[in-house]
Amino acid sequence: MQSRDADAQDANLIADFQARRESALATAYRLYWRTLYKTAHDVLHEREDAEDCVHDVLVDVWASIELPPRTRHALHLSRRLREERGAHAPPFDGASP
């Protein structure tokens, strides 16, 4: 049962990352910081370096997680409109209309 809960929690976390909810990063820290820090510290042997490593890993995950197709298309359309209109068109913020 605990595995299903963890799987559901991970699925929700991934969905939150894809939706670019800032709470996802805080949740990832809460859920995985201790494990990531222990692993990083075992390799690096320095507290500060391990903390930086954990931060970098979570930020990289945030930056690299694939956006859903609808959001990718909306971002592309927004970019094209800004190019056509110049700097007058506001950037797409990822929020649903």
N, C-alpha and C positions, 0 to 999 in steps of 0.2 A: 504494500500500500504506500509506503514512504517513497518508493521509487516512482510511482505514478504521480505523487504530489510534486516531487522534484522535477519530473519531466514536464508537468503542466506549468510549474513555476518557470522553468527554462523557456518553454514555448511562449509564455507571456512576456518574459524578459526580452526575447528576440523580437517579438511584435512591438514592444515598446521602443527598442533600439531602431527598428525600421520606421516607426512613426516619429522618430527623433524626439521622444519625450525625455527631458532632462532627468526625470526621476529614474530612468533606466540606468544611468551611470551610477547614481547613488545606490540603487538596488544591487547592481553588480559589485560595487565596493562592499556592501553589507554582506552579500552572500559568499563572495570569493576572495576577499582581501586576505584573510588569514591563511588560506591554502596557497595563494599566489605568493604572499610575502614569505612564508616558510620555505617554499621552493626556491625563490630568488635568493633568500639569505643563505640557504644551504650551498648555493653555487657561488655567490659573490662574497659572502663572509663579512659584509659591511651593512649596517643598518640603513644608512642613508641611501646607499646604492640600491639596496633591495626595495626600499620605499619608492625610489624614482622608477625602478624597473616596473613595479606593479602599476604605478600611475601610467607609465608609457604604454604598457600592454592594454590597459582598459581604454585609454584614449584611442589607441590604434584600432581596437575592436569597434569602438563608436564610429570612427571615421571610415572603416572599411566594410561594415555590414551592408549588404545589398539592399537597395531600396526596392519597394514593390513596383511593378511595371507602371501602374497608374501615376505614382509619384515621379518616377523617372521621366515619363512623358510630359507631365506637367512642368517639371523643371526645364526640360528641353524647350517646350513651347514658350515658357516665360523668358528664357534666354534669347530665343529667336525674336520675340516681340520687343525686348529691350534693344536688341541690335537694330531692328527696323525703325524703332521710334527714338533711338538714341537713349540718353540717360533718363528720359522722362517717365518710362514705365517702371513701376516699383518691382523689386525682386519678388519672386515667389517665396513664401515663407513656409511652405509645406503643409499649411492648414487646409482642411477641406472647406469648400465653399459653403 
